[in-house]
Amino acid sequence: MLAHALDYAGLEAVGTAGDGAAGIDLFKSAAPDLTLLDIRMPGMDGREVLAEIRAANPDAYVLMVSVSKDLESISQSMYRGAQDFIRKDRPMERIVKRLQGHAERFRAGDLSTIAERVAGNLSDTED
């Protein structure tokens, strides 16, 4: 499904990994512009992989994906530096639009994480 969403969004997948360790290896060898990580995967989960990716490249643009609505997983992903969290069970059009938006942000050089954007929005409301 995500492969179709990437295709519809005009983005090219450089590969897929079957588990967390393979995901880290793929990230290091392919150096993708955007990385999609499922929170749940065999071996290391996506949050652990995210931490490894951040250690390898603090400027990596990482989108967490899942059908999970687990707030702890989402908040841990935010804390560990994900740019966003995308639910895979949303309509294809919505996923495509989100992917396109993130591709535009990346191309514009906006590497801010979701936590940084939320904190910025909160500080905008202070007097």
GROMACS elastic network, one bead per residue, 0.5 to 0.9 nm:
[ bonds ]
;  ai    aj funct       b0    kb
    1     4     6  0.52299   500
    1     5     6  0.63561   500
    1     6     6  0.87561   500
    1    88     6  0.81835   500
    1    92     6  0.83267   500
    2     6     6  0.60642   500
    2     7     6  0.84612   500
    2    36     6  0.89360   500
    2    88     6  0.77091   500
    2    92     6  0.88414   500
    2    95     6  0.85323   500
    3     6     6  0.51557   500
    3     7     6  0.62136   500
    3     8     6  0.86939   500
    3    12     6  0.85317   500
    3    13     6  0.71060   500
    4     8     6  0.61081   500
    4     9     6  0.84593   500
    4    92     6  0.86139   500
    4    96     6  0.89441   500
    5     8     6  0.51198   500
    5     9     6  0.60295   500
    5    10     6  0.86300   500
    5    11     6  0.85507   500
    5    92     6  0.65022   500
    5    93     6  0.81022   500
    5    95     6  0.66371   500
    5    96     6  0.53050   500
    5    99     6  0.79219   500
    6     9     6  0.50061   500
    6    10     6  0.62867   500
    6    11     6  0.50081   500
    6    12     6  0.64286   500
    6    13     6  0.70328   500
    6    95     6  0.89161   500
    6    96     6  0.69289   500
    6    99     6  0.72513   500
    6   100     6  0.86585   500
    7    10     6  0.51568   500
    7    11     6  0.55571   500
    7    12     6  0.64616   500
    7    13     6  0.81360   500
    7    96     6  0.87339   500
    8    11     6  0.74921   500
    8    93     6  0.88052   500
    8    96     6  0.64889   500
    9    12     6  0.88430   500
    9    95     6  0.87663   500
    9    96     6  0.51976   500
    9    97     6  0.71572   500
    9    98     6  0.88618   500
    9    99     6  0.64407   500
    9   100     6  0.55450   500
    9   103     6  0.88971   500
   10    96     6  0.89996   500
   10   100     6  0.77602   500
   11    99     6  0.84566   500
   11   100     6  0.81663   500
   11   103     6  0.81571   500
   12    15     6  0.89811   500
   13    16     6  0.76337   500
   13    32     6  0.85749   500
   14    26     6  0.87131   500
   14    30     6  0.68778   500
   14    32     6  0.70560   500
   15    26     6  0.72968   500
   15    30     6  0.81654   500
   16    22     6  0.86315   500
   16    23     6  0.73778   500
   16    26     6  0.77922   500
   17    20     6  0.73681   500
   17    21     6  0.83484   500
   17    22     6  0.53543   500
   17    24     6  0.86220   500
   17    25     6  0.87862   500
   17    26     6  0.70771   500
   18    21     6  0.85831   500
   18    22     6  0.65119   500
   18    23     6  0.73045   500
   18    41     6  0.76049   500
   18    42     6  0.73755   500
   19    22     6  0.54310   500
   19    23     6  0.61557   500
   19    24     6  0.89133   500
   19    41     6  0.56532   500
   19    43     6  0.59711   500
   19    44     6  0.70397   500
   19    45     6  0.81166   500
   20    24     6  0.63703   500
   20    25     6  0.87506   500
   20    37     6  0.89400   500
   20    41     6  0.64296   500
   20    42     6  0.64618   500
   20    43     6  0.57731   500
   20    45     6  0.61279   500
   20    46     6  0.67149   500
   20    48     6  0.79469   500
   20    49     6  0.58783   500
   21    24     6  0.52220   500
   21    25     6  0.63837   500
   21    26     6  0.86514   500
   21    42     6  0.89498   500
   21    43     6  0.71702   500
   21    44     6  0.67033   500
   21    49     6  0.75317   500
   22    25     6  0.50375   500
   22    26     6  0.60307   500
   22    27     6  0.85135   500
   23    26     6  0.50438   500
   23    27     6  0.60737   500
   23    28     6  0.86121   500
   23    37     6  0.82686   500
   23    49     6  0.73343   500
   24    27     6  0.50802   500
   24    28     6  0.62233   500
   24    29     6  0.86495   500
   24    49     6  0.64378   500
   24    50     6  0.86650   500
   24    52     6  0.71296   500
   24    53     6  0.66310   500
   25    28     6  0.52028   500
   25    29     6  0.61642   500
   25    30     6  0.84534   500
   26    29     6  0.51750   500
   26    30     6  0.57147   500
   26    31     6  0.78048   500
   26    32     6  0.88644   500
   27    30     6  0.54029   500
   27    31     6  0.53489   500
   27    32     6  0.65629   500
   27    35     6  0.77001   500
   27    53     6  0.74108   500
   28    31     6  0.56301   500
   28    32     6  0.86110   500
   28    53     6  0.81606   500
   28    56     6  0.77453   500
   28    57     6  0.89285   500
   29    32     6  0.87687   500
   31    34     6  0.87384   500
   31    35     6  0.89384   500
   31    60     6  0.87079   500
   32    35     6  0.63086   500
   32    60     6  0.83843   500
   32    61     6  0.85905   500
   33    60     6  0.74751   500
   33    61     6  0.66621   500
   33    62     6  0.88595   500
   33   103     6  0.84457   500
   33   106     6  0.76653   500
   33   107     6  0.89673   500
   34    60     6  0.73258   500
   34    61     6  0.50785   500
   34    62     6  0.58994   500
   34    63     6  0.73658   500
   34   102     6  0.83592   500
   34   103     6  0.75182   500
   34   106     6  0.78833   500
   35    60     6  0.77174   500
   35    61     6  0.61866   500
   35    63     6  0.60474   500
   35    64     6  0.82904   500
   36    61     6  0.88062   500
   36    62     6  0.59851   500
   36    64     6  0.58013   500
   36    65     6  0.65946   500
   37    40     6  0.85993   500
   37    41     6  0.88317   500
   37    46     6  0.56985   500
   37    47     6  0.83879   500
   37    49     6  0.79905   500
   37    50     6  0.76732   500
   37    62     6  0.71713   500
   37    63     6  0.62369   500
   37    65     6  0.57951   500
   37    66     6  0.83252   500
   38    41     6  0.64770   500
   38    45     6  0.77876   500
   38    46     6  0.54728   500
   38    47     6  0.85869   500
   38    63     6  0.86138   500
   38    64     6  0.57416   500
   38    66     6  0.54365   500
   38    67     6  0.88994   500
   39    45     6  0.57854   500
   39    47     6  0.61416   500
   39    48     6  0.89158   500
   39    49     6  0.89823   500
   39    64     6  0.64209   500
   39    65     6  0.63029   500
   39    66     6  0.58438   500
   39    67     6  0.89268   500
   39    68     6  0.81539   500
   39    73     6  0.74210   500
   39    74     6  0.85976   500
   39    77     6  0.83372   500
   40    44     6  0.84129   500
   40    45     6  0.52563   500
   40    46     6  0.59588   500
   40    47     6  0.85371   500
   40    65     6  0.89045   500
   40    66     6  0.72498   500
   40    68     6  0.86324   500
   41    44     6  0.67151   500
   41    45     6  0.51623   500
   41    46     6  0.65576   500
   42    45     6  0.66363   500
   44    47     6  0.80066   500
   44    48     6  0.58949   500
   44    49     6  0.64583   500
   45    48     6  0.54624   500
   45    49     6  0.63664   500
   45    50     6  0.87043   500
   46    50     6  0.59448   500
   46    51     6  0.86169   500
   46    64     6  0.75019   500
   46    65     6  0.88735   500
   46    77     6  0.83722   500
   47    51     6  0.63666   500
   47    52     6  0.87912   500
   47    64     6  0.84241   500
   47    73     6  0.77613   500
   47    76     6  0.70974   500
   47    77     6  0.58663   500
   47    80     6  0.73200   500
   48    51     6  0.51692   500
   48    52     6  0.64482   500
   48    53     6  0.87248   500
   48    80     6  0.89404   500
   49    52     6  0.50497   500
   49    53     6  0.61069   500
   49    54     6  0.85520   500
   50    53     6  0.50258   500
   50    54     6  0.60747   500
   50    55     6  0.85452   500
   50    62     6  0.75475   500
   50    64     6  0.85904   500
   50    77     6  0.77135   500
   50    80     6  0.69011   500
   50    81     6  0.76753   500
   50    82     6  0.74453   500
   51    54     6  0.51098   500
   51    55     6  0.62100   500
   51    56     6  0.87218   500
   51    80     6  0.62089   500
   51    81     6  0.80500   500
   52    55     6  0.50314   500
   52    56     6  0.62655   500
   52    57     6  0.85724   500
   53    56     6  0.50482   500
   53    57     6  0.59237   500
   53    58     6  0.74553   500
   53    60     6  0.71796   500
   53    62     6  0.86525   500
   54    57     6  0.50143   500
   54    59     6  0.72587   500
   54    60     6  0.66188   500
   54    62     6  0.89975   500
   54    80     6  0.80133   500
   54    81     6  0.75088   500
   55    58     6  0.60739   500
   56    60     6  0.85858   500
   57    60     6  0.54758   500
   58    61     6  0.87956   500
   58    81     6  0.87321   500
   59   111     6  0.68410   500
   60    82     6  0.89606   500
   60   111     6  0.79172   500
   61    81     6  0.89950   500
   61    82     6  0.73448   500
   61    83     6  0.62994   500
   61   102     6  0.89125   500
   61   106     6  0.73790   500
   61   111     6  0.64877   500
   61   112     6  0.86959   500
   61   113     6  0.83891   500
   62    81     6  0.79065   500
   62    82     6  0.52304   500
   62    83     6  0.55896   500
   62    84     6  0.73472   500
   62   113     6  0.87571   500
   63    82     6  0.57739   500
   63    83     6  0.55948   500
   63    84     6  0.50906   500
   63    85     6  0.58125   500
   63    86     6  0.70661   500
   63    99     6  0.89991   500
   63   102     6  0.87394   500
   64    74     6  0.83836   500
   64    77     6  0.71499   500
   64    82     6  0.65223   500
   64    83     6  0.79064   500
   64    84     6  0.62579   500
   64    86     6  0.61784   500
   64    87     6  0.84775   500
   65    68     6  0.85622   500
   65    84     6  0.85517   500
   65    85     6  0.57085   500
   65    87     6  0.56376   500
   65    88     6  0.61758   500
   66    69     6  0.80171   500
   66    85     6  0.78868   500
   66    86     6  0.67109   500
   66    87     6  0.51665   500
   66    88     6  0.53820   500
   66    89     6  0.78180   500
   67    86     6  0.84918   500
   67    87     6  0.52953   500
   67    88     6  0.51499   500
   67    89     6  0.55070   500
   67    90     6  0.85360   500
   68    71     6  0.85552   500
   68    73     6  0.82706   500
   68    74     6  0.86470   500
   68    87     6  0.73394   500
   68    88     6  0.85995   500
   68    89     6  0.88840   500
   69    72     6  0.88825   500
   69    73     6  0.82057   500
   69    74     6  0.77543   500
   69    87     6  0.81337   500
   70    73     6  0.54745   500
   70    74     6  0.64236   500
   70    75     6  0.87620   500
   71    74     6  0.50020   500
   71    75     6  0.59595   500
   71    76     6  0.84163   500
   72    75     6  0.51395   500
   72    76     6  0.60165   500
   72    77     6  0.85043   500
   73    76     6  0.51400   500
   73    77     6  0.61621   500
   73    78     6  0.86791   500
   74    77     6  0.51021   500
   74    78     6  0.63199   500
   74    79     6  0.86965   500
   74    85     6  0.69772   500
   75    79     6  0.61104   500
   75    80     6  0.85629   500
   75   115     6  0.89323   500
   76    80     6  0.60458   500
   76    81     6  0.86401   500
   77    80     6  0.51380   500
   77    81     6  0.63912   500
   77    82     6  0.56299   500
   77    83     6  0.88807   500
   77    84     6  0.83433   500
   77    85     6  0.77893   500
   78    81     6  0.52976   500
   78    82     6  0.52732   500
   78    83     6  0.74765   500
   78    84     6  0.73347   500
   78    85     6  0.80539   500
   78   113     6  0.73891   500
   78   114     6  0.61476   500
   78   115     6  0.55491   500
   78   116     6  0.89884   500
   79    82     6  0.75581   500
   79   114     6  0.88515   500
   79   115     6  0.67504   500
   81    84     6  0.86803   500
   81   112     6  0.87795   500
   81   113     6  0.57350   500
   81   114     6  0.74668   500
   81   115     6  0.72578   500
   81   116     6  0.87883   500
   82    85     6  0.72952   500
   82   112     6  0.89287   500
   82   113     6  0.56792   500
   82   114     6  0.64750   500
   82   115     6  0.80334   500
   83   102     6  0.85385   500
   83   111     6  0.73490   500
   83   112     6  0.64758   500
   83   115     6  0.78829   500
   83   116     6  0.88726   500
   84   102     6  0.87397   500
   84   113     6  0.68921   500
   84   114     6  0.53409   500
   84   115     6  0.86552   500
   85   114     6  0.82780   500
   86    89     6  0.89020   500
   86    90     6  0.83917   500
   86    95     6  0.72340   500
   86    98     6  0.78725   500
   86    99     6  0.89115   500
   87    90     6  0.58950   500
   87    95     6  0.78910   500
   88    91     6  0.81878   500
   88    92     6  0.84832   500
   88    95     6  0.74553   500
   89    92     6  0.84353   500
   90    93     6  0.83426   500
   90    94     6  0.65996   500
   90    95     6  0.66473   500
   91    94     6  0.54371   500
   91    95     6  0.65559   500
   91    96     6  0.88146   500
   92    95     6  0.51406   500
   92    96     6  0.60852   500
   92    97     6  0.85704   500
   93    96     6  0.51332   500
   93    97     6  0.61512   500
   93    98     6  0.86772   500
   94    97     6  0.51322   500
   94    98     6  0.62480   500
   94    99     6  0.86687   500
   95    98     6  0.51344   500
   95    99     6  0.61777   500
   95   100     6  0.86040   500
   96    99     6  0.51019   500
   96   100     6  0.61148   500
   96   101     6  0.85465   500
   97   100     6  0.51185   500
   97   101     6  0.61385   500
   97   102     6  0.86738   500
   98   101     6  0.50516   500
   98   102     6  0.62438   500
   98   103     6  0.86447   500
   99   102     6  0.51287   500
   99   103     6  0.61613   500
   99   104     6  0.86598   500
  100   103     6  0.50472   500
  100   104     6  0.62557   500
  100   105     6  0.86751   500
  101   104     6  0.51424   500
  101   105     6  0.62500   500
  101   106     6  0.86581   500
  102   106     6  0.60595   500
  102   107     6  0.85138   500
  103   106     6  0.51025   500
  103   107     6  0.61578   500
  103   108     6  0.85797   500
  104   107     6  0.51025   500
  104   108     6  0.61266   500
  104   109     6  0.86813   500
  104   110     6  0.87203   500
  105   108     6  0.50518   500
  105   109     6  0.63438   500
  105   110     6  0.51684   500
  105   111     6  0.73658   500
  106   109     6  0.51019   500
  106   110     6  0.55074   500
  106   111     6  0.62994   500
  107   110     6  0.75389   500
  108   111     6  0.87507   500
  109   112     6  0.89667   500
  110   113     6  0.89271   500
  112   115     6  0.81008   500
  112   116     6  0.59908   500
  112   117     6  0.65885   500
  113   116     6  0.51370   500
  113   117     6  0.63040   500
  113   118     6  0.86531   500
  114   117     6  0.50824   500
  114   118     6  0.61190   500
  114   119     6  0.85289   500
  115   118     6  0.51421   500
  115   119     6  0.60772   500
  115   120     6  0.84851   500
  116   119     6  0.50828   500
  116   120     6  0.60155   500
  116   121     6  0.85769   500
  117   121     6  0.61549   500
  117   122     6  0.85977   500
  118   121     6  0.50873   500
  118   122     6  0.62012   500
  118   123     6  0.86681   500
  119   122     6  0.50434   500
  119   123     6  0.61815   500
  119   124     6  0.86243   500
  120   123     6  0.51316   500
  120   124     6  0.62205   500
  120   125     6  0.89773   500
  121   124     6  0.50811   500
  121   125     6  0.68225   500
  122   125     6  0.54330   500
  122   126     6  0.70334   500
  123   126     6  0.52935   500
  123   127     6  0.86115   500
  124   127     6  0.81003   500
